[in-house]
Every structure is written in C-alpha cells, then in structure tokens.
Amino acid sequence: RKQATEYSTSSSDEEFESKLSLMHQAKRALRKRRKLEKETKQLIKQEELKRLHKAQAVQRQLEELEERQRALEIFGVELERELRGEAGTQSSTKDENQMLHEWFELVMEKNKLMRYESELLIIAQELELEDHQSRLEQKLREKMAIDGESKGTMCSNPQGQIMP
C-alpha cells in the first residue's frame, strides 16, 4: 500500500514537472518568436528606408537630367537657327563645318541623356516593384500569424493543456 502511494505521488510529480517543462518550453518558444518578429520588422524598415533613399536619389537625378535636356534643347534651337542662317551676325563668325560638328555632338549628348533617363526610370520601376513585393510579404506574414494563432487556440483545451 505504501509503495502504491509513493508510486502515485512520484507519478503525479513527474506529470507536474513535465507540464512545467512544457510550459517553460512554450514560453521560450513564444519569446523567441516575438524576438524574431521584432528583428524581421526592423529589417523590413531598414529595407524600406534604403529603397526610399534610393528612390529619392533617382528622383533628384531625373530632375537634374530634365534640366540638362532643357539646356541642350535651347542650345540646339540656337544652333539650328545658325545652321539655317536665321541667326544673323553669329552665323558669320562660325563656319558651317564647326556648327555641324556641334550639332552632331549635341545629338549624341541628347541620345546619351535619353538612355540614362530610361535606365533611371527602370530603376524607379524596380524600386516600386520591390516595395510592392515587401508589402505583399508583410500581408502574407500577418495572415499566416493569424492562421497560426487560430490553429493554436483550436488545439488547446480550456485548461490550457496542449492537445495531441
């Protein structure tokens, strides 16, 4: 009889220790998950800031590019007038070969600026897509967290014990 009492006491002690161990493991897992979520959020914010800075730099470059294109356009109009002989006195100071050379350099510069503008626009579009992807990933993580929480509550009984 004494042995049976000791056995039942040690058995309940083992069950209690087992439950405490499981609770401790669950708390550690929860803390670890929260820490991981916090680190992930920080990384996401850092990536967003990087994209924002890059987008601002691209926007500045596009604005500078637009100013350069306007200046080239104004110079090109003046040069074209000189080539046609509409400028008056200035056309007599420059010979036609020199003006044609300037005209072709102007066209090459304009083409170079247009290619650069295309590259900048592609970079801007890429940044928009990366931002969109990041937002979609965040939504997915939130939905998965909600689904995970609802699954966790479905697997628990009212006493808080995890069901198999």
N, C-alpha and C positions, 0 to 999 in steps of 0.2 A: 504494500500500500504506500509506504514511504517512497519507494522507488517510482511509483506511478505519479505521485505528487511532484517529485523532483523532475521527472521527465516532462510533465505537462508545464511546469514552471519554466524549465530551460527551453522548451519548445516555444512558449509564448514570448520569452525573452528574445529568442532568435528571430521570431516573426517581427517583434517590435524593432529590433536592431536592423533587420532587413528593410522594414518600412522607412526607418530613419535614414538609412543609407540611400534608398531610392529617392527620398525627398531631397536629400543633400545633393545627389547627382542631378536631379531635376532643376534645383536652384542654380547649380553651377552651369548647367546647360543653358538655362534662361539668361543668366548673366553673360555668358559667352556669346549667345545670340544677340543680345542687346548691344554688347560691345562691338560685335561685327557689323550690326546695322548702323551704329554710330560712325564707325570707320568708313563704311560704304557711303553714307551720306556726306561725310567730309570729302571723300574722293570725288563724288559727283559734283559737289560745289566747286572744288578745285578745277575740275574739267570744264565746268560751265564758265568759270572765270577766265580760264585760258582761251576758250572759244570766244568769249566776249572781247577780250583784249585783241585777239587776232582779227575779229570782225571789225573792231574799231580801227585797227591799223589798215585793213583792206579798204574801209570806207574813206579814210584820210588819203590813201594812195589814189583811190578813184577820183576824189575831188581834185588832187594835185594834177592828175592826168588830164582831167577835164579842162583845167586852166591852161595846161601846156597845149592841148589840142586847140583851144580857142586862140591862143597866141600864134600858133602855127597857121591857123585859118586866116587870121588877119594879115600875117606876113605873106601868105600865099596869094591873097587877093591883091595886095600891093604889087607883088612880083608879077602876077598875071597881067595886071594893068601895064606894067613896064614893058613886058614882052609884046603886048598888043600895040604899044606906042601911045597909050592913053594917059600916061603919067606926066607927059610934058618934058620938063627940063631934066628930070632924073634919068630918063632913058638914054639921054645923050652921054651921060657920064659912065654908064656901064655898057660893055659890049654884049651882044646877043649870046655868045658862047658862055660867058660868065653867068648870065641870067638863066640860061637853060641848065647849066650845071647846078645852080642854086635851086632851081625848080625841082630837078630830079632828087637832090638831097632832101628837099622838103617833102617830096612824095615818099621817099624811103623812111624818113623820120615819122611821118604820119602813119605809115603801114606798121612800123615798129610799135608805135603807141597803141594802135588798134589791137595788135596781137597781145600786148601787155594788158590792155583792158579786158580782153577775152579771158586771159589767164586769171586776172583778179576776179572776174565775175564767176568763173568756175570755182575758185577758192571760196567765194562767198556762198555759192550754192552748196558746196561741200559742207561748209560750216552749218548751214541751215539744216541739211540732212542729218549731220551728227547731232545737232540739238534735238531734232525731231526723234531720232533714234533713242537718245538719252531719256526723253520724256516718256516714250513708249516703254522702255525698260523699267522706268520708275513705276509706271502704272501696273506693269506686269508683276513687279515685286510686291506692290501693295495688294494686288488681287491674290497673289499666292500666299501672302501673310494672312489675309482674311480667311482664305480657304483653309490654311493650316490651323488657324485658331478655331475655326468651326469644327474641324476634324478632331482637334484636341478636346473640345468640350463634348463631342459626341462619344469619345472613348472613355470618358471619366464617369464614375458613378457619383451619386450625391455625397458620399463620404469623402470624395476627393481621391479615391484609390484608382489607379490606372487599371483599366480592364484589358485583358489579353485580346 
